[in-house]
Amino acid sequence: MNDQSSRTLASRGARAKAKEWGLSFRSAYTPGRIEEFEKAKAGKTGTVGAVALDLKGRLAAATSTGGRGMEWPDRVSDTPTVAGNYANKLVGVSATGTGEEIVDFALCAKVATRVEDGLSVAAAMKKSFAEARKRKYHFGAIALGRDGRFSALTTTPFMLWAAQTVDELTISL
């Protein structure tokens, strides 16, 4: 969006902007989406998150969520917010898990703030996840620092992740 005062739109505001751009409204409740929801209930979908560091030292984070499926209309969860996906000049962080808990905890922004305050990526993640476990939150995250060091942690029993460097591929199952 060229209007820098707006970052995220939902509900009537999103529909109004879409109409302004000449786009028509379409329901998300299509036969295909309903089928995706049924597959998700069977455990056949999930979040894909990525953090990357390029040769010029620039960091990026991206998150694509499978969602829970058939969420409340106009719900905005963690993925499009700094709570669930964030990168700055020092760290990139991508989260997965219960979106409302990620937002309540401001997970990715919290990790980034701790790195900005001088903690290493590993220490920022460790501190954040220790706090999250005390609250019994259900999420995980991957984080990558400008120095190329990364951390992947979860409060849940299981999170798939991988890391690729020039020299090595690490996969956690």
C-alpha positions in Angstrom: 0.0 0.0 0.0 1.3 3.4 -0.9 -0.5 5.1 2.0 2.2 4.8 4.7 -0.3 5.6 7.5 -2.0 2.2 7.0 -0.2 -1.1 7.6 -3.0 -3.6 8.2 -6.6 -3.4 7.3 -9.5 -5.8 8.2 -13.2 -6.0 8.0 -15.0 -2.9 6.5 -11.8 -0.9 6.1 -10.3 -3.7 4.0 -13.5 -4.0 1.9 -13.6 -0.2 1.4 -10.0 -0.1 0.2 -10.5 -3.1 -2.1 -13.6 -1.4 -3.6 -11.5 1.8 -4.1 -9.0 -0.3 -6.0 -11.7 -1.9 -8.1 -11.7 -5.3 -6.4 -14.9 -7.2 -5.7 -15.7 -9.0 -2.4 -15.3 -12.8 -2.3 -16.2 -15.0 0.5 -13.4 -17.1 2.1 -15.9 -19.9 2.7 -15.5 -21.6 -0.7 -15.7 -25.4 -1.2 -11.9 -25.4 -1.6 -11.4 -23.6 1.7 -13.9 -25.9 3.5 -11.9 -28.9 2.1 -8.6 -27.3 3.3 -10.3 -26.9 6.8 -11.2 -30.6 6.8 -7.6 -31.6 5.9 -6.3 -29.2 8.6 -8.4 -31.0 11.2 -6.7 -34.2 10.0 -3.3 -32.6 10.7 -2.3 -32.1 7.1 -1.4 -28.4 7.2 0.6 -25.9 9.3 2.7 -22.8 9.4 5.8 -22.2 7.3 8.2 -19.6 8.7 11.5 -18.4 7.4 14.2 -16.0 8.5 17.1 -15.1 6.1 20.3 -13.1 6.2 21.7 -12.0 2.8 25.4 -11.4 1.9 24.9 -7.6 2.6 23.8 -8.3 6.2 20.1 -7.6 5.6 17.6 -9.7 7.6 14.1 -10.7 6.6 11.3 -12.8 8.2 8.3 -14.3 6.6 5.4 -16.4 8.0 2.6 -18.2 6.2 0.1 -19.8 8.5 -2.2 -22.7 8.0 -4.5 -21.2 10.6 -6.8 -23.1 12.7 -9.4 -23.2 10.0 -12.8 -21.5 9.7 -11.8 -18.7 12.0 -14.1 -15.9 13.0 -14.7 -13.6 10.0 -12.3 -10.6 10.0 -10.0 -12.2 12.6 -6.5 -10.8 12.4 -4.1 -13.1 14.2 -0.3 -13.0 14.8 1.1 -13.5 11.3 0.6 -10.0 9.9 1.8 -8.4 13.1 5.1 -7.7 14.7 4.1 -10.2 17.4 4.2 -13.1 14.9 6.7 -12.0 12.3 9.4 -9.4 12.5 12.8 -8.4 11.2 15.0 -5.4 11.8 18.8 -4.7 11.3 19.8 -7.0 14.2 17.4 -10.0 14.1 14.6 -11.7 12.2 12.0 -13.8 14.0 9.1 -16.0 12.7 6.6 -17.6 15.1 4.1 -20.5 14.9 1.5 -21.7 17.3 -1.6 -20.3 19.0 -2.0 -16.9 17.4 -3.8 -15.2 20.2 -1.1 -16.2 22.7 1.6 -15.0 20.3 -0.1 -11.6 20.1 -0.8 -11.4 23.8 2.9 -12.2 24.5 4.2 -10.0 21.6 6.6 -12.8 20.9 8.7 -11.7 17.9 8.8 -8.0 19.0 9.8 -9.1 22.5 12.7 -11.2 21.2 13.8 -8.3 18.9 13.7 -5.8 21.7 15.9 -8.0 23.8 18.4 -8.3 21.1 18.3 -4.5 20.6 19.0 -4.2 24.3 22.2 -6.3 24.0 21.2 -9.9 24.5 22.3 -12.5 22.0 19.6 -14.1 19.8 20.0 -17.3 21.9 19.7 -15.5 25.2 16.7 -13.4 24.0 14.9 -16.5 22.8 15.8 -18.5 26.0 14.5 -15.7 28.3 11.3 -15.2 26.2 10.5 -18.9 26.1 11.1 -19.4 29.8 8.5 -16.7 30.5 6.1 -18.2 27.9 6.4 -21.6 29.6 5.4 -20.1 32.9 2.2 -18.8 31.2 1.6 -22.2 29.6 1.6 -20.6 26.1 1.7 -22.9 23.1 4.0 -21.6 20.4 7.5 -21.8 18.8 9.8 -19.5 16.9 12.9 -19.3 14.8 15.2 -16.4 15.1 18.3 -15.4 13.2 20.8 -12.7 14.1 22.9 -10.4 12.0 26.0 -12.5 13.0 24.4 -15.6 11.4 23.7 -17.3 14.7 20.2 -18.7 15.1 17.9 -20.2 17.7 14.8 -22.3 17.4 12.6 -22.9 20.5 9.1 -24.1 21.3 6.9 -24.5 24.3 5.2 -27.5 22.7 6.4 -31.0 22.4 7.0 -30.8 18.7 8.2 -28.2 16.1 9.9 -29.0 12.8 12.6 -26.6 11.7 15.7 -26.5 9.5 18.7 -24.2 9.1 20.8 -23.8 6.1 24.2 -22.1 6.0 26.8 -22.0 3.2 28.4 -25.0 4.8 25.8 -27.0 6.6 22.1 -28.1 6.7 20.6 -28.7 10.2 17.2 -30.4 10.5 15.3 -30.9 13.8 12.6 -33.5 13.8 
